């Protein structure tokens, strides 16, 4: 049996071939203009990443409805696209497909996780509000049946536009507490119609969206899904339910299933908790490097047992050894890498060539404020408040590094977490003002 390493190619069920086993995971960019159109900054950023060596580049979540965004400067694809937007998307796709790289557009609807600065009344499966102290999210209203059908068509329409403008695949975002994920979660979806109740009903929206997308783009265009391995909160979408949904996906013609986890309320995805594998179950993947690095690999193991098409795991991989070990253990077919590409756009080339064995782990030294000030502010180093400040401060740090690269600068590795947090908030406020001036002015 041939040993699989990160430099090996992968052929997908649709026939597309990926040059290696590394995918740049989707990371929000916030680079769109006030009309939520792609800009030259997208092209500059993705050209840089395309030269960096990844087999696939996943975009940050492109929204299918301008009224409900993850952040004000998301790219939106809805309705008839102007000639200007088509030209911008083509430039974006051309840049991101250089160097024999696949560029897949991640399609999303933010649902109830739409910031209040964008929509004071977001939408969701039910009217259950996001439980985040101090967070600016409005109470959602429950979607009507016809609106749900419209959302399915929006996903299909956006996928077709992506295909027509030169993107080489699409991924539907069914994780991290956004709309498709919300419908899957029984603590958020308390509907009693065909879109709620049983797992089969709760899975109807993501499954119907996949079917509509596949019909729109045909059989030879890559279609992927990002799925939570669990919501990691009481009463939420459970790991056992995730495994069941994965088994149903075998009939949907997917080319790649990405396994992740968490929501805004339980944000495993941004590192607010010190994630490790369950030590009672880690013996099946013996390499200690994998156990240290891969946040969701232990959960992915159960999904791997029932899901038959290629699978990707994202979250925590930092070393060449850990990546290769996961592939060789047949735990996944693709490795998702995110944050390291925010500080070194060529890190994948370096890992493949052997120039580097690991990426730098900046998170270990990231904390808000000097330690001597924390007691004065009532912040305990291990408190949930401190963890939240650090986590979202770090999130701002990575986002600002992406903006630096998109604007032709090098990442600012000396940037402090608190300064990043405040700078990011200021940037979002400015983007929200521009968004509202255009759409609501």
C-alpha positions as CSV (number, residue, x, y, z in Angstrom):
1,X,0.0,0.0,0.0
2,X,1.3,3.4,-1.0
3,X,2.2,5.8,1.8
4,X,0.1,9.0,1.6
5,X,1.8,12.3,2.4
6,X,0.6,15.9,2.1
7,X,2.3,16.3,-1.3
8,X,0.3,13.5,-2.9
9,X,-2.6,14.4,-5.3
10,X,-6.3,13.4,-4.7
11,X,-8.9,12.6,-7.3
12,X,-12.4,13.6,-6.3
13,X,-15.6,11.7,-7.1
14,X,-16.6,14.3,-9.7
15,X,-13.3,13.7,-11.5
16,X,-11.4,16.8,-10.5
17,X,-7.8,16.3,-9.3
18,X,-6.3,18.2,-6.4
19,X,-2.5,18.6,-6.6
20,X,-1.9,17.9,-2.9
21,X,-3.6,17.1,0.3
22,X,-3.7,20.6,1.8
23,X,-6.7,23.0,1.8
24,X,-6.5,26.5,3.0
25,X,-9.5,26.5,5.3
26,X,-12.2,29.2,4.9
27,X,-11.4,32.4,6.9
28,X,-13.5,35.5,6.8
29,X,-11.7,38.3,4.9
30,X,-14.0,41.4,5.3
31,X,-12.7,42.9,2.0
32,X,-15.8,43.6,0.1
33,X,-16.9,47.1,-0.8
34,X,-20.0,48.9,0.5
35,X,-22.1,47.1,-2.1
36,X,-20.7,43.7,-1.0
37,X,-18.8,43.2,-4.2
38,X,-15.4,41.5,-4.6
39,X,-12.5,43.9,-4.8
40,X,-8.9,44.0,-6.0
41,X,-7.9,43.1,-2.4
42,X,-9.5,39.7,-2.9
43,X,-7.5,39.1,-6.0
44,X,-4.3,40.3,-4.4
45,X,-4.8,38.1,-1.3
46,X,-5.7,34.9,-3.2
47,X,-3.0,35.3,-5.7
48,X,-0.6,35.4,-2.8
49,X,-2.1,32.3,-1.3
50,X,-2.3,30.5,-4.7
51,X,1.5,30.8,-5.0
52,X,1.9,29.5,-1.5
53,X,1.3,25.9,-2.4
54,X,-2.2,24.7,-1.1
55,X,-4.1,22.3,-3.3
56,X,-7.4,24.0,-2.6
57,X,-8.1,27.6,-1.4
58,X,-11.5,28.0,0.3
59,X,-12.8,31.5,0.3
60,X,-14.3,33.2,3.3
61,X,-18.0,32.8,3.5
62,X,-19.7,34.4,0.6
63,X,-23.3,35.2,1.5
64,X,-26.4,34.4,-0.4
65,X,-28.5,37.2,1.0
66,X,-27.2,40.8,1.6
67,X,-29.7,41.3,4.5
68,X,-28.1,38.6,6.7
69,X,-24.3,38.6,6.8
70,X,-21.6,37.2,9.0
71,X,-19.9,40.7,8.9
72,X,-20.6,43.9,7.0
73,X,-17.9,43.5,4.3
74,X,-18.8,39.9,3.2
75,X,-19.0,39.3,-0.6
76,X,-22.7,38.7,-1.5
77,X,-24.0,36.8,-4.6
78,X,-27.8,37.2,-5.1
79,X,-30.1,38.0,-8.0
80,X,-28.8,39.2,-11.3
81,X,-25.1,40.1,-11.1
82,X,-24.0,43.4,-12.7
83,X,-21.3,43.3,-15.3
84,X,-19.0,45.0,-12.8
85,X,-19.5,42.3,-10.2
86,X,-19.0,39.5,-12.8
87,X,-15.7,41.1,-13.9
88,X,-14.6,41.4,-10.2
89,X,-15.5,37.8,-9.5
90,X,-13.6,36.6,-12.6
91,X,-10.5,38.6,-11.5
92,X,-10.8,37.0,-8.1
93,X,-11.1,33.5,-9.6
94,X,-8.2,34.0,-12.0
95,X,-5.9,35.1,-9.2
96,X,-6.9,32.2,-6.9
97,X,-6.5,29.5,-9.5
98,X,-2.9,30.3,-10.4
99,X,-0.2,27.6,-9.8
100,X,-2.7,24.8,-10.6
101,X,-4.7,25.7,-7.5
102,X,-8.4,25.0,-6.9
103,X,-10.4,27.9,-5.7
104,X,-13.7,27.0,-4.0
105,X,-16.3,29.5,-3.0
106,X,-17.7,28.9,0.5
107,X,-21.4,29.7,0.4
108,X,-23.2,30.7,3.6
109,X,-26.2,32.4,5.2
110,X,-25.5,33.8,8.6
111,X,-29.0,33.3,10.1
112,X,-29.3,34.4,13.7
113,X,-25.6,35.1,13.8
114,X,-26.0,38.2,11.8
115,X,-24.7,41.2,13.7
116,X,-27.2,43.8,14.9
117,X,-25.2,46.4,12.9
118,X,-26.4,44.6,9.8
119,X,-29.8,43.4,10.8
120,X,-31.6,44.3,14.1
121,X,-33.9,41.4,13.5
122,X,-32.1,38.4,11.9
123,X,-33.7,35.2,10.9
124,X,-33.4,31.6,12.0
125,X,-35.3,28.4,12.2
126,X,-37.0,29.7,15.3
127,X,-37.0,32.9,17.4
128,X,-34.4,31.7,19.8
129,X,-31.8,34.4,20.5
130,X,-28.0,33.9,20.5
131,X,-26.9,33.7,24.2
132,X,-23.7,35.7,24.3
133,X,-23.4,38.3,27.1
134,X,-22.6,41.7,25.7
135,X,-22.7,40.5,22.1
136,X,-24.6,42.6,19.6
137,X,-27.1,40.2,18.0
138,X,-30.8,40.8,17.8
139,X,-33.6,38.4,18.5
140,X,-34.4,36.5,15.3
141,X,-37.7,35.8,13.8
142,X,-38.6,32.3,12.5
143,X,-38.4,31.9,8.7
144,X,-41.5,31.2,6.8
145,X,-41.8,28.1,4.6
146,X,-41.5,30.0,1.4
147,X,-38.5,31.9,2.7
148,X,-36.8,28.6,3.3
149,X,-37.4,27.5,-0.2
150,X,-36.0,30.8,-1.4
151,X,-32.8,30.2,0.6
152,X,-32.3,26.9,-1.1
153,X,-32.6,28.6,-4.5
154,X,-30.2,31.3,-3.4
155,X,-27.5,28.6,-2.6
156,X,-28.0,27.1,-6.1
157,X,-27.9,30.5,-7.8
158,X,-24.7,31.5,-6.1
159,X,-23.1,28.2,-6.9
160,X,-23.9,28.6,-10.5
161,X,-22.4,32.2,-10.5
162,X,-19.3,30.8,-8.9
163,X,-18.9,28.2,-11.6
164,X,-19.6,30.6,-14.4
165,X,-17.0,33.1,-13.2
166,X,-14.1,30.7,-12.9
167,X,-14.2,29.3,-9.4
168,X,-13.5,25.6,-9.5
169,X,-15.8,24.4,-6.7
170,X,-18.1,25.4,-3.9
171,X,-18.6,24.5,-0.3
172,X,-21.8,25.0,1.6
173,X,-21.2,26.2,5.2
174,X,-23.2,23.9,7.4
175,X,-21.2,24.4,10.6
176,X,-20.3,27.0,13.3
177,X,-23.8,28.1,14.1
178,X,-24.7,29.7,10.8
179,X,-28.1,29.0,9.2
180,X,-27.7,25.5,7.9
181,X,-26.1,24.5,11.2
182,X,-28.9,26.2,13.1
183,X,-31.5,24.1,11.4
184,X,-29.6,20.9,12.5
185,X,-29.5,22.0,16.1
186,X,-32.5,21.0,18.3
187,X,-31.7,23.7,20.9
188,X,-32.1,26.4,18.2
189,X,-34.7,24.7,15.9
190,X,-37.9,24.1,17.7
191,X,-40.1,24.0,14.6
192,X,-43.0,21.6,14.4
193,X,-43.3,21.6,10.6
194,X,-41.3,19.6,8.0
195,X,-38.2,21.7,8.8
196,X,-38.0,20.7,12.5
197,X,-38.5,18.1,15.1
198,X,-36.8,14.8,14.0
199,X,-33.2,14.8,12.8
200,X,-34.5,13.9,9.3
201,X,-36.6,17.1,9.3
202,X,-33.8,19.3,10.8
203,X,-31.4,18.0,8.1
204,X,-33.8,18.8,5.3
205,X,-32.6,22.3,4.6
206,X,-28.8,21.4,4.3
207,X,-29.7,18.3,2.2
208,X,-32.1,20.1,-0.1
209,X,-29.5,22.9,-0.5
210,X,-26.9,20.4,-1.5
211,X,-29.3,18.8,-4.0
212,X,-30.2,22.2,-5.6
213,X,-26.5,23.1,-5.9
214,X,-25.6,19.9,-7.5
215,X,-28.4,20.2,-10.0
216,X,-27.3,23.8,-10.8
217,X,-23.6,23.0,-11.4
218,X,-23.7,19.5,-12.9
219,X,-21.9,16.3,-12.0
220,X,-18.3,17.3,-12.8
221,X,-18.0,20.4,-10.6
222,X,-16.8,19.9,-7.0
223,X,-19.4,20.4,-4.3
224,X,-18.4,20.2,-0.6
225,X,-20.0,20.7,2.8
226,X,-18.7,21.9,6.1
227,X,-20.4,20.0,9.0
228,X,-20.1,20.3,12.7
229,X,-18.9,17.1,14.4
230,X,-20.9,18.5,17.3
231,X,-22.1,21.8,18.7
232,X,-20.4,21.0,22.0
233,X,-23.3,22.4,24.1
234,X,-26.1,20.8,26.1
235,X,-29.1,20.1,23.9
236,X,-27.3,21.0,20.7
237,X,-26.5,19.1,17.5
238,X,-24.8,16.0,19.0
239,X,-21.9,14.0,17.7
240,X,-24.2,11.0,17.2
241,X,-26.5,13.1,15.1
242,X,-23.5,14.3,13.1
243,X,-22.5,10.7,12.3
244,X,-26.1,10.0,11.2
245,X,-26.2,13.0,8.9
246,X,-22.8,12.0,7.4
247,X,-24.2,8.6,6.5
248,X,-27.1,10.3,4.7
249,X,-24.6,12.4,2.7
250,X,-23.3,9.3,1.0
251,X,-26.4,9.6,-1.3
252,X,-25.9,13.3,-2.2
253,X,-22.9,13.2,-4.5
254,X,-20.6,15.3,-2.4
255,X,-16.9,15.5,-3.3
256,X,-15.5,16.5,0.1
257,X,-16.9,16.6,3.6
258,X,-15.1,19.0,6.0
259,X,-15.4,18.2,9.7
260,X,-15.3,21.0,12.2
261,X,-17.2,22.0,15.3
262,X,-18.6,24.6,17.6
263,X,-20.8,27.7,17.4
264,X,-20.5,31.3,18.6
265,X,-22.0,30.2,21.9
266,X,-19.5,27.4,22.3
267,X,-16.7,28.6,20.0
268,X,-14.3,25.7,19.7
269,X,-13.5,27.1,16.3
270,X,-11.7,30.2,17.6
271,X,-9.8,28.5,20.3
272,X,-11.5,29.8,23.4
273,X,-11.0,26.4,25.0
274,X,-7.9,24.2,25.2
275,X,-9.1,21.5,22.9
276,X,-7.6,18.0,23.1
277,X,-8.8,14.7,22.0
278,X,-10.7,12.5,24.4
279,X,-7.8,10.5,26.0
280,X,-10.1,7.5,26.4
281,X,-10.5,7.3,22.6
282,X,-7.2,8.5,21.2
283,X,-5.5,5.1,21.0
284,X,-6.9,4.5,17.5
285,X,-4.7,7.3,16.2
286,X,-1.4,6.6,18.0
287,X,0.8,9.4,16.8
288,X,1.2,11.8,19.7
289,X,1.6,14.7,17.2
290,X,-1.9,14.1,15.8
291,X,-3.4,13.9,19.3
292,X,-1.8,17.2,20.3
293,X,-2.8,19.0,17.1
294,X,-6.0,17.9,15.5
295,X,-8.9,19.4,17.5
296,X,-11.7,17.4,15.8
297,X,-9.9,14.3,14.6
298,X,-11.3,12.0,17.3
299,X,-14.8,13.0,16.4
300,X,-14.0,12.7,12.7
301,X,-13.0,9.1,13.3
302,X,-16.6,8.1,13.9
303,X,-17.8,10.0,10.8
304,X,-15.0,8.3,8.7
305,X,-16.5,5.0,9.7
306,X,-19.8,5.7,7.9
307,X,-19.0,8.4,5.3
308,X,-17.5,6.9,2.1
309,X,-16.3,9.9,0.0
310,X,-13.2,12.1,0.7
311,X,-13.1,13.8,4.0
312,X,-11.2,16.8,5.4
313,X,-10.4,17.7,9.0
314,X,-9.6,21.3,9.9
315,X,-8.5,22.7,13.3
316,X,-5.2,22.7,15.0
317,X,-2.8,21.0,12.5
318,X,0.6,22.7,12.8
319,X,3.3,20.2,11.9
320,X,4.2,18.2,8.8
321,X,4.5,15.1,10.9
322,X,1.0,15.5,12.3
323,X,-0.5,16.1,8.9
324,X,1.2,13.1,7.4
325,X,0.3,10.9,10.4
326,X,-3.4,11.8,10.0
327,X,-3.4,10.9,6.3
328,X,-1.4,7.7,6.9
329,X,-3.8,6.6,9.7
330,X,-6.6,7.0,7.1
331,X,-8.3,9.5,9.4
332,X,-8.9,11.9,6.6
333,X,-8.0,12.6,2.9
334,X,-7.3,16.3,3.2
335,X,-5.9,18.5,5.8
336,X,-7.4,22.0,6.4
337,X,-4.9,24.7,7.5
338,X,-6.0,28.2,8.4
339,X,-4.2,30.5,10.8
340,X,-0.7,29.7,9.7
341,X,-1.5,31.1,6.3
342,X,-2.4,34.4,7.9
343,X,1.3,35.0,8.9
344,X,3.1,33.1,6.1
345,X,1.4,32.8,2.8
346,X,4.1,30.3,1.6
347,X,4.1,28.0,4.6
348,X,2.6,25.1,2.7
349,X,5.4,25.2,0.1
350,X,7.9,25.2,3.0
351,X,6.2,22.2,4.7
352,X,6.1,20.2,1.4
353,X,9.7,21.0,0.5
354,X,11.0,20.2,4.0
355,X,12.2,23.8,4.5
356,X,10.0,23.9,7.6
357,X,8.8,21.1,9.8
358,X,6.2,23.1,11.7
359,X,4.3,26.4,11.6
360,X,4.8,29.0,14.3
361,X,2.1,28.7,17.0
362,X,1.4,32.3,17.9
363,X,-1.7,31.5,20.1
364,X,0.5,30.3,23.0
365,X,1.8,33.8,23.6
366,X,-1.4,35.7,22.9
367,X,-3.1,37.3,25.9
368,X,-4.8,40.6,26.4
369,X,-3.0,43.1,28.6
370,X,-0.1,42.8,31.1
371,X,-0.7,40.1,33.8
372,X,-0.3,42.6,36.7
373,X,-3.4,44.6,35.3
374,X,-5.7,41.6,35.1
375,X,-6.6,41.4,38.9
376,X,-7.2,45.1,38.9
377,X,-9.7,44.7,36.1
378,X,-11.3,41.7,37.9
379,X,-10.0,39.3,35.2
380,X,-8.7,35.9,36.3
381,X,-6.3,34.3,33.8
382,X,-8.4,31.1,33.6
383,X,-11.9,32.8,33.8
384,X,-14.4,32.4,31.0
385,X,-14.4,36.2,30.5
386,X,-10.6,36.2,30.1
387,X,-10.8,33.3,27.7
388,X,-13.5,35.1,25.7
389,X,-11.4,38.3,25.5
390,X,-8.4,36.4,24.5
391,X,-10.3,34.3,21.9
392,X,-12.0,37.2,20.2
393,X,-8.9,39.3,20.5
394,X,-7.0,36.6,18.7
395,X,-9.7,36.4,16.1
396,X,-9.2,40.1,15.4
397,X,-5.4,39.6,15.3
398,X,-5.8,37.0,12.5
399,X,-8.3,39.1,10.6
400,X,-6.1,42.2,10.6
401,X,-3.2,40.1,9.3
402,X,-5.4,39.0,6.4
403,X,-6.2,42.6,5.6
404,X,-2.5,43.5,5.8
405,X,-1.7,40.9,3.1
406,X,-4.6,41.9,1.0
407,X,-3.4,45.5,1.0
408,X,0.1,44.5,0.0
409,X,1.8,44.7,3.4
410,X,3.5,42.0,5.4
411,X,1.8,40.6,8.5
412,X,2.5,42.6,11.7
413,X,3.8,40.0,14.1
414,X,4.4,42.6,16.8
415,X,0.7,43.6,16.9
416,X,-0.7,43.3,20.4
417,X,-3.9,41.3,21.1
418,X,-5.7,44.2,22.7
419,X,-4.7,46.6,19.9
420,X,-5.9,44.0,17.4
421,X,-9.2,43.6,19.2
422,X,-9.9,47.4,19.2
423,X,-8.6,47.8,15.7
424,X,-10.8,45.0,14.4
425,X,-13.8,46.5,16.1
426,X,-13.1,49.9,14.6
427,X,-12.8,48.3,11.2
428,X,-16.1,46.5,11.5
429,X,-17.8,49.7,12.7
430,X,-16.6,51.5,9.6
431,X,-17.7,48.7,7.3
432,X,-21.1,48.6,9.0
433,X,-21.6,52.3,8.4
434,X,-20.7,51.9,4.7
435,X,-23.0,48.9,4.4
436,X,-25.9,50.7,5.9
437,X,-25.3,53.9,3.9
438,X,-25.6,51.8,0.7
439,X,-28.4,49.4,1.6
440,X,-30.5,51.4,4.1
441,X,-29.5,55.0,3.5
